[in-house]
């Protein structure tokens, strides 16, 4: 579509034009349906989306290397606010995003901490704005905070180019710094600022200030201490950076334990259970945190628990006192082998499942090993022999299903096998992994076949087959590859030199084969016979 002016196309025009009730963005006389930009028209800058002015848009728009704040379709040059765009909240000053802003921004009845132009929801600390320094938690000013807070070398770049550094302890009233102490001391009754007067204390213990409880030695907060503190009542608290924690749950620790009674410290390592920050020495039960369950007895993690444990009417598998609720697989305990899904027995599952420890595959029925199963199972494009409910990767045997008898090698049906095999089920001729009951004739053994430590069939030997089974009683001549061979006890005997009878008479066999070129005499069972062209002449 093109822009007409005075009856002709105006290729010089770039701007907005009204057509069919919509304002369209025209570039060089043509509507640009791909345009996403700002367009100046009659004193205002308007937001264009897909070539059309969008008067409902409230967003950010990029134009002339600046991101502008658009409200109701036009740039609001007076806007000082926060704007959501591309999964972030951006700080807008005088209508444009200020990427250098490190300040507080007011939006939706809250003051938010802005770092490099975007709200930082992870920020905990102090921020200067206006005439005050404010306590920020999770990116928002907390006007309800009263008490002490410690920061270390926290810097903030101001709009005038100056840099503010916060370092040390700060006292807050209603979220605002009331007084900055270079140090402070608790004398057993109250906190006293250290100014020009000499203030000292011998108090050792815990001291409350605002909403926090602090670990104090000689009146001073031990802000460099993280570990356990046991008081005179034998209550042990977890302390982090000098502040008593209110943790309820399990925590792995490798730290110091300070005893307020003796003043001694000792190294502690282990897993501990806390209730409201205090070590719970009597807790017995199961603790659930995220995707881990832990088993506790008298406040100690019982690492000897390796079994199924009932919890919330479900059976969960614990190993070394812990249950991983993301675990899937087969486990064993003294009650059997079970399929575990998301850490607990899955009674709805029936099928093959892997045991992560021994890498065996188990046949599961209603969540438990079905040891009665002895059959072939299809899995990952292969047929496997399940014996007593488990795939036996050492098994070499024949297994029957509704399609016949199959040759299993190392637990898997070997469809490439052609030859003879001996198993518990007899001695059979195999074709493409399947017993061929229709075959009668000679068959080549393609590899040594051992059974119970003994070789029954030898590689490259020929054996006589009858209806798929090895015929050990065969003692006759057999025609094979243009030759007549002597089969003795079901096997071509390549060492044999003898006379053999068939319906055509008696024949001279040399190295297992009828020798039609032989003419002469041959002694057989104390008698000497005349041979002509391999045939006995009586």
Buried (B, 14 or more C-beta within 10 A) or exposed (E): EEBEEEEEEBEEBBBBBEEEEEBBBBBEBBBBEEBBBBBEBEEEBBBBBEBBBBEEBBBBBEBEEEBBBBBEBBBBEEBBBBBEBEEEBBBBBEBBBBEEBBBBBEBEEBBBBBBEBBBBEEBBBBBBBEEEBBBBBEBBBBBEBBBBBBBEEBEBBEEEEEEBEBEBBBBBBEBBBEEBBEBBBBBEEEBBBBEEEEBEBEBBBBBEBBEBBBBBBEBBBBBEBBBBBBBEEEBBBBBBBBBBBBBBEBBEBEBBBBBBEEEEBEEBEEBBBBBEBBBBEEBEEBBBEEEBBBBBBEBBBBBEBBBBBEBEEBBBBBBEBBBBBEBBBBBBBEEEBBBBBEBBBBBEBBEBBBBEEEEBBBBBBEBBBBBEBBEBBEBEEEBBBBBEBBBBEEBBBBBEEEEEBBBBBEBBBBEEBBBBBBBEEEBBBBBEBBBBEEBBEBBBBBEEBEBEEEEBBEEEBBBBBBEBBBBEEBEBBBEBEEEBBBBBEBBBBEEBBBBBEEEEEBBBBBEBBBBBEBBEEBEBEEEEBEBEEBBBEE
